[in-house]
Amino acid sequence: MQQNAGRAMSLGSIMIDLQGTSMTAIERERLMDSKVAGVILFTRNFESVAQLQELTKEIHRLRHPRLLVAVDHEGGRVQRFRDGFTRLPPMRLLGRFYQNQPKQALELAHKTGWLMAAELLACGVDFSFAPVLDLDYGGSKVIGDRSFSEDSKVVAELSLALIQGMQNAGMASVGKHFPGHGYIEADTHLEIAVDQRSLHEIQKQDMQPFLKLIENGLDAVMPAHVIYPQVDAKPAGFSEFWLQRILREQCHFEGAIISDDMSMQAAVEFGDASQRVRNALQAGCDLVLVCNDPHAADKVLSEVTWQGDLISHARLIRMHGHHQYNYDKLRFDPQWQAAVHLLDHLNSWAERNLHDETQGSFSGSLL
């Protein structure tokens, strides 16, 4: 296996996962498949900062250009790494704060984006699947407090500040879940999700934050595993209409399109693992996630033949982290200190004003 280390290869189009805190020989071999573009990490892959750094270093050493390493690290209940990382607030809390102090909320969103990115980059993680751009209509089982607000303008303003902070730190952003997942109650991890609204209504409301961020340099978009039958019979992530006609042509989006996990129940209904991956790639995804099912990953890698073009490859290359931070020195960085100070201020404000919002409230300085 050692002779493969650092071997020059182009990035593929599939992102897979690992089962534990270190790579097995089988997983290492799997990552050397030319169809693989990267690894998504979960809480099961994290034991400590030192262990995470060693794991990402080993992944990056395998190939050139190096494989992408990603994680869902939004804040609130979706933050995969905790011990040694600053506990980030749910984005709804930033939205509530915006109603009270909009200028300071935007500053806080920017610093939160920078802080999240800097800590992950210091551990060798290239990007986080953030921010959530879905609107909070109040009934969604899976979105909820992951959304900044029910107001599309507030979501647009706060998410723009957040991605600018991420980008200032050297991290690409991923807006999700296009064209909007917040209206329906269904959780696509567990069930088929159908949104009966018209294209006009979705464009008028849910797509507005995506449009704002696309105008301001959004690096990647993750489509929803939601069916919008008034628009197309296929979920957005399998739909050429949504990805090509709407996102690429009408929204003028030129960044990477990254699918949601092909193992989610809302995707499973559309063929076996290989067929789902083919459908997503043919619809226009640059990168397809196959998670939590190593047998499905092996099936996809053995059966799917797909040659991404140079434009798609370039989009993925831009997802690499662009700055290295020294983890041990990060707490002495004035930007880190300012961000943590503002998060502590937000926590204090929330405890005084939003008792129901702060059950299991986050803690600011943990690094």
N, C-alpha and C positions, 0 to 999 in steps of 0.2 A: 504494500500500500504506500510505503514511503516514497517510491519513485513518482507517485502521482502528485505529491505535495507541491503546491505552487504552480501546477501545470496551466499553461495558457489555454483558455477555452472561452467561448462566448457564453453569456448568460442564457439560460433556457427560459421557459415560460411557466414553470410549476414551482410553487412554494410549499414545502412540506414541514413536518415537525419532528421532534425527538421525544423519546419516552421518559428520559430521566435527566439527571444533572450532569451527565457526561455522555459522550458519544460511544456507541458500541461499534464494533467492526462492521456490522451489517449496515448501520446508519451511515457510517463514514463512506462505505461503498455506494450507498444510495445517493449521497450528496455529490458523488463524482459523476453521476449520470448527466450527460450534456443537456437533458431536458430540464434539469433543476436550476432554478435561479436564486433560491434562498431558503431560509429557515424562519418559521415563526415560533417564538418561545412562549411558554405558558408558566403559570406558577409552579408546576411540577418540575420545571427546568431550573428553578432558582433555589439555592440553598444559602448563599452568601454573596456579597459583592466580589470577593476574591474568586470564588468558584465561577461566577458569571463571567468575569473578565477572562478567565482561563478558557472557558467554553467558547466564547465569541472569538477569542484569539485563534483557537484551534480551527473553528469554522472558516475564519478569514484566511488562514494559511493554506487551506486545501487547494484553492484555485485562483487563477488570475484571468479576468478581473474577479475580485473576491466576491463570494456569495453574499447576498443581502441577508441581514439579520434584522427581524422586525418583532414587534410585540404590541399587544393591546394595552396601552398605558395611558388612559384618558384622564384618570382621576376618579374620585368617589369609589363606587363599588367595582369599577373596571380599572384596576391598577394591579398588574401581575406581580410586581416586585415591591415589597414593603420594607423589610428589615434593611436599614442602611440608606433608604430613599426617603425623600421628603414626601409626606402623605399629602396628596393633592386633593382639593375639594371637588365635589360633584359640580358639573358645569351649571346646574340650576342655581347653585348658590351665587355664582358670579352674576347670573341674570337677575336674581333678587337684589343683589347689591347695586346693580346698574340702575334699578328703579329708584334707588335712594341717592346714590352718588355716581352718576354716569362717568364723569371724567376719571375718577379714581378707579372705577371698575375696569375701564379700558386699560389703564396703566397696569392694574393687577392681572388682567388677562394676558397682556404682553409679557409680563414678568413670569407668569405661570408657564406660558409656552416656552420661554427661554430656560426656565428652571427644569422643567420636564426633559427638554431636549439635552441640556448640558449634562444632567445626571446619567441619562441613558447613553449618550455618546462617550462619557467617561468610562463606561463599562463595555464599550464595543458594540452597542446596539445602533444600527444605522437609522431606523425610523420607527415611530409609533403610528398605529392606525388611529389618527386623531387629526382634526376634531370631528365630533358628531354635529352635523348640520341639520338634523331633523328637528321639526317643530314639536313642542310639547302640547298636544291637544288634550291631555289629561287622562286618556284611557289606555295608552300603550303599556303592555306588560313588560316589554323589554327595553324601551327607550327611557321613559320616565325622567328621572333626575339627571340622566346623561345629556339631556337637551338643555341649552342655555335658557330657552324661553319659548312661550307660545307665539311671540311676536317675531315675524321674519326679519324685521329691521334690527331688532336687538340681537338676534342670532347672528346676523350678518356682521354687525359692528364688533361684537365680542369675539367671534371666531376669526375675523380678520386680524384683530389685535393679537390673538393667540398664535396664529400661523406666522405673523411677522416676528414674534418673539422666538418661535421655533427656528425660523429661517435665519434670524440673527445669530442664533447659537450654532447653525450649520446643519440643521435637520430639515428634511423634506416633510411636507404635510400631506395628509390623506383625508379628504372630505367624504363623509359617509352619512346616510346611505341613499344615494341618488336613485330616483328624483325626490325621495322623501318617505320615511318609514314611520313617522310619528302619528299618523291619523288613525291607524287601525290598532285593535287590541292584540291581535295574534302575535305570538313569538315565533319567528321563522326558524329558531333552533329546534322547535318542537312540532310545528304545524304549518300547513299551507296558509299563506297570507294573501288576502284579496282586498284591494282598495278600489271601490266602485266609482270614484270621482272622475270627472272629465279631465282631459288634458289641459284645458283652459284653467280650471280651478287649481290644478297642481302647479302649473306654470305661474299663476298669479300669487300663490302662497309659498309652497314648499321649495320650489326651485330658486326663489330669490336669493337665499344665502349662497347657493352654489354659483349663481351668476356673479354675485359680488366678489366672491373669492377667485373665480376664474379670471375676472378682470384684473385681479391683483396678485396673480402668480401662484395659484393653487397648483401643487406639484402632481397630485394624484387624486382619483375619485374611486370610491368603492360603490358599485351599484347594489340596490336592495334585492333580496330574494322575494320580492313582492310582485304579485300579478296585478296589473292595472287593466282590466278587461275592456274598458272604454277606449283604451289606446292600443293594446296588443295582448294576445292570449298567452304570451310567454312572460315569465318573471323578467324584470329589468336586466338582470345580469346575463340572461340568455337571449336578449332581444336586440337584433340589429337595428330595429326602429329606435329604441331608446338610446343605444350606445353610438350608433352611426348618424342617424338622421337628427336626433335631438341633441345629444351631448357633443358630438364632434362638429356637425354642420351648423346647427342653430345656435348652440352655446359657444362655439369656436374654442372648444377645449383641446389643448395640444399635449397635455401631460399624460401620465400613465393611467390606465384603467385597470384596477385590481379587483378581482372577484371576491365576494364573501366566500366562506368555507363551503366547499362542495359536499361536505358530509352533513350539513344541516338538513333537517327534515323537509324544509320547503324546497330544497334542491333535489333531494333523493327521489322525488316523484317523477323526475325527468330523465329516466334512463339509468343505466349502471354508471359506475364511477368514470369510466373512460368516455362514455357518451356525454356525460355532463361536462366534462372538461373540454371535449371537442366543441360542444355547443357554445360554451362560454368563449372559447378562443375564436370560433367562427363569427360570433356576434360582435367581437371587437375587443375583448379583454387582452391586455398585454401580459398579465400575470394572473394565474389561477391558484387558489389555495385549496390544498387537500390535507385536512387536519384530522387528528384523533382516530385514524384508521390506517395503520401501516400496510395492511393487506390491499386496501384500495390504492394507496400510493404506489405499491409495487405493480399493481394491475395497470394503473395509468402509465407508469414509466415503461412498461413492457409493450403496451398496446397503442398508445397515442403517438402518432408521427406528426410533428408540427415544427415547421421551420419559421420562427419569428423573423420579420424583416429588420433591416438596419434601423429604421425609425423606432420600432418597438424596443429594440435592444438599447438604443440611446435613451429612451424614456426611462428604462429601468436603471441604467447606469447613473442617471441623475438622482436616483433615490439613495445612493450611498451617502453616508455621513461625511460632512465636509470640514469637520474640526475635531481635534482631539483635546480632551481635557484630562488633567491629572486628578483622579478622584480624591487623593489625599490632600490636595491643595485647594479643592473646589470650595470648601467651607470658608476659606480665607479670601475668596474672590468677592469684591464689593457688590457685583451684580447678584451673586448667590445670596449674600447677606441681605441685600435690599429686597429681594423676592421673598425670602423667608419672613422678613419683618412684615411685609404687606400681607402675607398669608396669615400670620398671627393676628394682625389687625382684623382681617376678615373673619377669622374664627371668633374673636371677641365680639365683633359686631353681630354675628349670627346668633351667638349665645344670648345676647341681650334682646335681640329683636325677632328671632325666628326659632322659637323653642321646638316647634314641630319639625323644622327642617334639619335640626342638628342632632337627631338621634344617631349615635355612633359617629359623632363629629370627628373631623380629621385633625391631625396634629401637624403643626408647622415644621419646626426644626427637628429632623431626625437623623440627618446625615452625620 
